[in-house]
Amino acid sequence: MNDKDIMEGILLLVKGATDLYLHGTIESNTQNVHTTFDNALCDVLKMQNEIYTKMSDKGWYPTEKVEQQKLDNIKPKIIED
């Protein structure tokens, strides 16, 4: 297993934790529980961003740039739906 595989595995685990914390935040029935999940969600989102940035810097998470024109064309369709 190489470093890229390890980072991909970590990213998947962090994304899974993000999903759990999001649902915990949404479904919490007291302010204390909501705040605890919300804080954990913010922390794990920061972690996810750091992992993504490191992977992107190494070329392990390629993204493509989209022309502004294409974004402008899609935006009205999203708003209408």
DODOKE-867765 format. One record per atom (N, C-alpha, C): residue number from 1; residue in three letters; chain; x, y, z. Coordinates in Angstrom, 2 decimals, decimal comma. Layout:
residues N
<rec NUM; "ala"; "A"; <X; Y; Z>>
...
END
This chain:
residues 81
<rec 1; "met"; "A"; <0,85; -1,17; 0,00>>
<rec 1; "met"; "A"; <0,00; 0,00; 0,00>>
<rec 1; "met"; "A"; <0,91; 1,24; 0,00>>
<rec 2; "asn"; "A"; <0,61; 2,15; -0,91>>
<rec 2; "asn"; "A"; <1,42; 3,36; -1,00>>
<rec 2; "asn"; "A"; <0,76; 4,54; -0,28>>
<rec 3; "asp"; "A"; <1,46; 5,66; -0,24>>
<rec 3; "asp"; "A"; <0,95; 6,84; 0,47>>
<rec 3; "asp"; "A"; <-0,38; 7,33; -0,10>>
<rec 4; "lys"; "A"; <-0,52; 7,27; -1,42>>
<rec 4; "lys"; "A"; <-1,77; 7,73; -2,03>>
<rec 4; "lys"; "A"; <-2,95; 6,87; -1,56>>
<rec 5; "asp"; "A"; <-2,76; 5,57; -1,52>>
<rec 5; "asp"; "A"; <-3,83; 4,67; -1,06>>
<rec 5; "asp"; "A"; <-4,20; 4,95; 0,40>>
<rec 6; "ile"; "A"; <-3,19; 5,21; 1,21>>
<rec 6; "ile"; "A"; <-3,44; 5,51; 2,62>>
<rec 6; "ile"; "A"; <-4,24; 6,79; 2,75>>
<rec 7; "met"; "A"; <-3,83; 7,83; 2,02>>
<rec 7; "met"; "A"; <-4,55; 9,11; 2,07>>
<rec 7; "met"; "A"; <-5,98; 8,97; 1,57>>
<rec 8; "glu"; "A"; <-6,19; 8,17; 0,52>>
<rec 8; "glu"; "A"; <-7,54; 7,95; 0,03>>
<rec 8; "glu"; "A"; <-8,40; 7,26; 1,08>>
<rec 9; "gly"; "A"; <-7,81; 6,29; 1,78>>
<rec 9; "gly"; "A"; <-8,53; 5,61; 2,86>>
<rec 9; "gly"; "A"; <-8,89; 6,55; 3,99>>
<rec 10; "ile"; "A"; <-7,94; 7,39; 4,37>>
<rec 10; "ile"; "A"; <-8,20; 8,36; 5,43>>
<rec 10; "ile"; "A"; <-9,30; 9,33; 5,00>>
<rec 11; "leu"; "A"; <-9,23; 9,79; 3,76>>
<rec 11; "leu"; "A"; <-10,25; 10,71; 3,26>>
<rec 11; "leu"; "A"; <-11,64; 10,07; 3,30>>
<rec 12; "leu"; "A"; <-11,73; 8,81; 2,91>>
<rec 12; "leu"; "A"; <-13,03; 8,12; 2,97>>
<rec 12; "leu"; "A"; <-13,55; 8,01; 4,40>>
<rec 13; "leu"; "A"; <-12,66; 7,73; 5,35>>
<rec 13; "leu"; "A"; <-13,08; 7,65; 6,74>>
<rec 13; "leu"; "A"; <-13,56; 9,00; 7,26>>
<rec 14; "val"; "A"; <-12,85; 10,06; 6,89>>
<rec 14; "val"; "A"; <-13,23; 11,40; 7,33>>
<rec 14; "val"; "A"; <-14,56; 11,80; 6,71>>
<rec 15; "lys"; "A"; <-14,77; 11,45; 5,45>>
<rec 15; "lys"; "A"; <-16,06; 11,75; 4,81>>
<rec 15; "lys"; "A"; <-17,19; 11,01; 5,52>>
<rec 16; "gly"; "A"; <-16,94; 9,77; 5,93>>
<rec 16; "gly"; "A"; <-17,95; 9,01; 6,66>>
<rec 16; "gly"; "A"; <-18,26; 9,65; 8,01>>
<rec 17; "ala"; "A"; <-17,22; 10,11; 8,70>>
<rec 17; "ala"; "A"; <-17,43; 10,80; 9,98>>
<rec 17; "ala"; "A"; <-18,21; 12,09; 9,76>>
<rec 18; "thr"; "A"; <-17,92; 12,79; 8,67>>
<rec 18; "thr"; "A"; <-18,64; 14,02; 8,36>>
<rec 18; "thr"; "A"; <-20,13; 13,74; 8,22>>
<rec 19; "asp"; "A"; <-20,46; 12,69; 7,53>>
<rec 19; "asp"; "A"; <-21,87; 12,31; 7,35>>
<rec 19; "asp"; "A"; <-22,54; 12,02; 8,69>>
<rec 20; "leu"; "A"; <-21,84; 11,28; 9,55>>
<rec 20; "leu"; "A"; <-22,40; 10,95; 10,86>>
<rec 20; "leu"; "A"; <-22,60; 12,19; 11,72>>
<rec 21; "tyr"; "A"; <-21,62; 13,08; 11,73>>
<rec 21; "tyr"; "A"; <-21,74; 14,30; 12,53>>
<rec 21; "tyr"; "A"; <-22,82; 15,23; 11,98>>
<rec 22; "leu"; "A"; <-22,96; 15,27; 10,67>>
<rec 22; "leu"; "A"; <-24,02; 16,09; 10,08>>
<rec 22; "leu"; "A"; <-25,38; 15,59; 10,55>>
<rec 23; "his"; "A"; <-25,60; 14,29; 10,46>>
<rec 23; "his"; "A"; <-26,88; 13,73; 10,88>>
<rec 23; "his"; "A"; <-27,08; 13,90; 12,39>>
<rec 24; "gly"; "A"; <-26,02; 13,77; 13,15>>
<rec 24; "gly"; "A"; <-26,13; 14,00; 14,59>>
<rec 24; "gly"; "A"; <-26,53; 15,43; 14,89>>
<rec 25; "thr"; "A"; <-25,97; 16,37; 14,14>>
<rec 25; "thr"; "A"; <-26,32; 17,78; 14,32>>
<rec 25; "thr"; "A"; <-27,78; 18,03; 13,98>>
<rec 26; "ile"; "A"; <-28,21; 17,48; 12,87>>
<rec 26; "ile"; "A"; <-29,59; 17,68; 12,41>>
<rec 26; "ile"; "A"; <-30,60; 17,04; 13,37>>
<rec 27; "glu"; "A"; <-30,28; 15,85; 13,86>>
<rec 27; "glu"; "A"; <-31,25; 15,08; 14,65>>
<rec 27; "glu"; "A"; <-31,15; 15,31; 16,15>>
<rec 28; "ser"; "A"; <-30,19; 16,10; 16,62>>
<rec 28; "ser"; "A"; <-30,03; 16,28; 18,06>>
<rec 28; "ser"; "A"; <-31,25; 16,96; 18,66>>
<rec 29; "asn"; "A"; <-31,60; 16,52; 19,87>>
<rec 29; "asn"; "A"; <-32,82; 17,03; 20,48>>
<rec 29; "asn"; "A"; <-32,58; 18,02; 21,62>>
<rec 30; "thr"; "A"; <-31,32; 18,27; 21,97>>
<rec 30; "thr"; "A"; <-31,02; 19,30; 22,97>>
<rec 30; "thr"; "A"; <-29,93; 20,21; 22,42>>
<rec 31; "gln"; "A"; <-29,88; 21,42; 22,92>>
<rec 31; "gln"; "A"; <-28,89; 22,38; 22,45>>
<rec 31; "gln"; "A"; <-27,47; 21,90; 22,74>>
<rec 32; "asn"; "A"; <-27,26; 21,27; 23,89>>
<rec 32; "asn"; "A"; <-25,94; 20,79; 24,24>>
<rec 32; "asn"; "A"; <-25,45; 19,71; 23,26>>
<rec 33; "val"; "A"; <-26,33; 18,77; 22,95>>
<rec 33; "val"; "A"; <-25,98; 17,72; 21,99>>
<rec 33; "val"; "A"; <-25,76; 18,32; 20,60>>
<rec 34; "his"; "A"; <-26,63; 19,24; 20,21>>
<rec 34; "his"; "A"; <-26,50; 19,90; 18,91>>
<rec 34; "his"; "A"; <-25,15; 20,62; 18,82>>
<rec 35; "thr"; "A"; <-24,78; 21,36; 19,84>>
<rec 35; "thr"; "A"; <-23,52; 22,10; 19,84>>
<rec 35; "thr"; "A"; <-22,33; 21,15; 19,76>>
<rec 36; "thr"; "A"; <-22,40; 20,06; 20,49>>
<rec 36; "thr"; "A"; <-21,31; 19,07; 20,47>>
<rec 36; "thr"; "A"; <-21,12; 18,48; 19,08>>
<rec 37; "phe"; "A"; <-22,21; 18,06; 18,45>>
<rec 37; "phe"; "A"; <-22,13; 17,53; 17,10>>
<rec 37; "phe"; "A"; <-21,69; 18,59; 16,10>>
<rec 38; "asp"; "A"; <-22,20; 19,80; 16,26>>
<rec 38; "asp"; "A"; <-21,84; 20,88; 15,35>>
<rec 38; "asp"; "A"; <-20,35; 21,20; 15,43>>
<rec 39; "asn"; "A"; <-19,80; 21,24; 16,64>>
<rec 39; "asn"; "A"; <-18,36; 21,48; 16,80>>
<rec 39; "asn"; "A"; <-17,54; 20,35; 16,17>>
<rec 40; "ala"; "A"; <-17,98; 19,12; 16,38>>
<rec 40; "ala"; "A"; <-17,28; 17,97; 15,79>>
<rec 40; "ala"; "A"; <-17,37; 18,03; 14,26>>
<rec 41; "leu"; "A"; <-18,52; 18,45; 13,74>>
<rec 41; "leu"; "A"; <-18,69; 18,58; 12,29>>
<rec 41; "leu"; "A"; <-17,72; 19,60; 11,72>>
<rec 42; "cys"; "A"; <-17,62; 20,74; 12,38>>
<rec 42; "cys"; "A"; <-16,69; 21,78; 11,91>>
<rec 42; "cys"; "A"; <-15,25; 21,27; 11,93>>
<rec 43; "asp"; "A"; <-14,88; 20,56; 12,99>>
<rec 43; "asp"; "A"; <-13,52; 20,02; 13,08>>
<rec 43; "asp"; "A"; <-13,23; 19,02; 11,97>>
<rec 44; "val"; "A"; <-14,18; 18,13; 11,72>>
<rec 44; "val"; "A"; <-13,94; 17,10; 10,71>>
<rec 44; "val"; "A"; <-13,97; 17,70; 9,29>>
<rec 45; "leu"; "A"; <-14,73; 18,77; 9,09>>
<rec 45; "leu"; "A"; <-14,70; 19,44; 7,79>>
<rec 45; "leu"; "A"; <-13,35; 20,12; 7,55>>
<rec 46; "lys"; "A"; <-12,77; 20,69; 8,59>>
<rec 46; "lys"; "A"; <-11,43; 21,27; 8,47>>
<rec 46; "lys"; "A"; <-10,41; 20,18; 8,15>>
<rec 47; "met"; "A"; <-10,54; 19,03; 8,82>>
<rec 47; "met"; "A"; <-9,66; 17,91; 8,57>>
<rec 47; "met"; "A"; <-9,77; 17,45; 7,12>>
<rec 48; "gln"; "A"; <-11,01; 17,33; 6,64>>
<rec 48; "gln"; "A"; <-11,25; 16,90; 5,26>>
<rec 48; "gln"; "A"; <-10,59; 17,86; 4,29>>
<rec 49; "asn"; "A"; <-10,69; 19,14; 4,55>>
<rec 49; "asn"; "A"; <-10,09; 20,13; 3,66>>
<rec 49; "asn"; "A"; <-8,57; 20,03; 3,67>>
<rec 50; "glu"; "A"; <-7,97; 19,80; 4,83>>
<rec 50; "glu"; "A"; <-6,52; 19,65; 4,91>>
<rec 50; "glu"; "A"; <-6,05; 18,42; 4,14>>
<rec 51; "ile"; "A"; <-6,78; 17,32; 4,26>>
<rec 51; "ile"; "A"; <-6,42; 16,10; 3,53>>
<rec 51; "ile"; "A"; <-6,57; 16,33; 2,03>>
<rec 52; "tyr"; "A"; <-7,69; 16,92; 1,63>>
<rec 52; "tyr"; "A"; <-7,91; 17,22; 0,22>>
<rec 52; "tyr"; "A"; <-6,79; 18,10; -0,33>>
<rec 53; "thr"; "A"; <-6,41; 19,14; 0,41>>
<rec 53; "thr"; "A"; <-5,36; 20,06; -0,05>>
<rec 53; "thr"; "A"; <-4,04; 19,33; -0,23>>
<rec 54; "lys"; "A"; <-3,68; 18,48; 0,73>>
<rec 54; "lys"; "A"; <-2,42; 17,73; 0,62>>
<rec 54; "lys"; "A"; <-2,46; 16,78; -0,57>>
<rec 55; "met"; "A"; <-3,60; 16,12; -0,77>>
<rec 55; "met"; "A"; <-3,72; 15,21; -1,91>>
<rec 55; "met"; "A"; <-3,68; 15,99; -3,23>>
<rec 56; "ser"; "A"; <-4,34; 17,10; -3,26>>
<rec 56; "ser"; "A"; <-4,37; 17,93; -4,47>>
<rec 56; "ser"; "A"; <-2,97; 18,45; -4,80>>
<rec 57; "asp"; "A"; <-2,23; 18,89; -3,78>>
<rec 57; "asp"; "A"; <-0,87; 19,39; -3,98>>
<rec 57; "asp"; "A"; <0,04; 18,32; -4,58>>
<rec 58; "lys"; "A"; <-0,22; 17,07; -4,24>>
<rec 58; "lys"; "A"; <0,59; 15,97; -4,76>>
<rec 58; "lys"; "A"; <0,06; 15,43; -6,10>>
<rec 59; "gly"; "A"; <-1,06; 15,99; -6,56>>
<rec 59; "gly"; "A"; <-1,65; 15,53; -7,81>>
<rec 59; "gly"; "A"; <-2,47; 14,27; -7,65>>
<rec 60; "trp"; "A"; <-2,83; 13,91; -6,43>>
<rec 60; "trp"; "A"; <-3,58; 12,69; -6,15>>
<rec 60; "trp"; "A"; <-5,08; 12,91; -6,16>>
<rec 61; "tyr"; "A"; <-5,52; 14,14; -6,25>>
<rec 61; "tyr"; "A"; <-6,94; 14,46; -6,27>>
<rec 61; "tyr"; "A"; <-7,16; 15,50; -7,35>>
<rec 62; "pro"; "A"; <-7,09; 15,04; -8,59>>
<rec 62; "pro"; "A"; <-7,17; 16,01; -9,69>>
<rec 62; "pro"; "A"; <-8,58; 16,61; -9,83>>
<rec 63; "thr"; "A"; <-8,60; 17,86; -10,15>>
<rec 63; "thr"; "A"; <-9,85; 18,54; -10,42>>
<rec 63; "thr"; "A"; <-9,71; 19,28; -11,74>>
<rec 64; "glu"; "A"; <-10,81; 19,58; -12,34>>
<rec 64; "glu"; "A"; <-10,74; 20,34; -13,57>>
<rec 64; "glu"; "A"; <-11,43; 21,68; -13,36>>
<rec 65; "lys"; "A"; <-10,89; 22,68; -13,99>>
<rec 65; "lys"; "A"; <-11,47; 24,01; -13,88>>
<rec 65; "lys"; "A"; <-12,63; 24,12; -14,86>>
<rec 66; "val"; "A"; <-13,67; 24,77; -14,39>>
<rec 66; "val"; "A"; <-14,86; 24,96; -15,22>>
<rec 66; "val"; "A"; <-14,91; 26,43; -15,62>>
<rec 67; "glu"; "A"; <-15,22; 26,64; -16,87>>
<rec 67; "glu"; "A"; <-15,33; 28,01; -17,36>>
<rec 67; "glu"; "A"; <-16,49; 28,72; -16,65>>
<rec 68; "gln"; "A"; <-16,32; 29,99; -16,35>>
<rec 68; "gln"; "A"; <-17,35; 30,77; -15,68>>
<rec 68; "gln"; "A"; <-18,66; 30,76; -16,46>>
<rec 69; "gln"; "A"; <-18,56; 30,76; -17,78>>
<rec 69; "gln"; "A"; <-19,76; 30,73; -18,63>>
<rec 69; "gln"; "A"; <-20,61; 29,50; -18,33>>
<rec 70; "lys"; "A"; <-19,98; 28,35; -18,16>>
<rec 70; "lys"; "A"; <-20,73; 27,13; -17,87>>
<rec 70; "lys"; "A"; <-21,41; 27,22; -16,51>>
<rec 71; "leu"; "A"; <-20,71; 27,79; -15,53>>
<rec 71; "leu"; "A"; <-21,31; 27,96; -14,21>>
<rec 71; "leu"; "A"; <-22,50; 28,91; -14,28>>
<rec 72; "asp"; "A"; <-22,34; 29,99; -15,03>>
<rec 72; "asp"; "A"; <-23,42; 30,96; -15,17>>
<rec 72; "asp"; "A"; <-24,64; 30,34; -15,83>>
<rec 73; "asn"; "A"; <-24,42; 29,42; -16,77>>
<rec 73; "asn"; "A"; <-25,53; 28,75; -17,45>>
<rec 73; "asn"; "A"; <-26,26; 27,75; -16,54>>
<rec 74; "ile"; "A"; <-25,54; 27,12; -15,63>>
<rec 74; "ile"; "A"; <-26,12; 26,12; -14,76>>
<rec 74; "ile"; "A"; <-26,86; 26,76; -13,59>>
<rec 75; "lys"; "A"; <-26,40; 27,89; -13,11>>
<rec 75; "lys"; "A"; <-26,97; 28,52; -11,92>>
<rec 75; "lys"; "A"; <-28,48; 28,75; -12,03>>
<rec 76; "pro"; "A"; <-29,00; 29,30; -13,11>>
<rec 76; "pro"; "A"; <-30,45; 29,48; -13,19>>
<rec 76; "pro"; "A"; <-31,23; 28,17; -13,13>>
<rec 77; "lys"; "A"; <-30,66; 27,11; -13,69>>
<rec 77; "lys"; "A"; <-31,34; 25,81; -13,67>>
<rec 77; "lys"; "A"; <-31,42; 25,27; -12,25>>
<rec 78; "ile"; "A"; <-30,40; 25,49; -11,47>>
<rec 78; "ile"; "A"; <-30,39; 25,01; -10,08>>
<rec 78; "ile"; "A"; <-31,42; 25,78; -9,26>>
<rec 79; "ile"; "A"; <-31,46; 27,08; -9,47>>
<rec 79; "ile"; "A"; <-32,38; 27,93; -8,71>>
<rec 79; "ile"; "A"; <-33,83; 27,60; -9,06>>
<rec 80; "glu"; "A"; <-34,11; 27,29; -10,32>>
<rec 80; "glu"; "A"; <-35,47; 26,96; -10,74>>
<rec 80; "glu"; "A"; <-35,96; 25,66; -10,14>>
<rec 81; "asp"; "A"; <-35,06; 24,71; -10,00>>
<rec 81; "asp"; "A"; <-35,46; 23,39; -9,46>>
<rec 81; "asp"; "A"; <-35,70; 23,54; -8,00>>
END
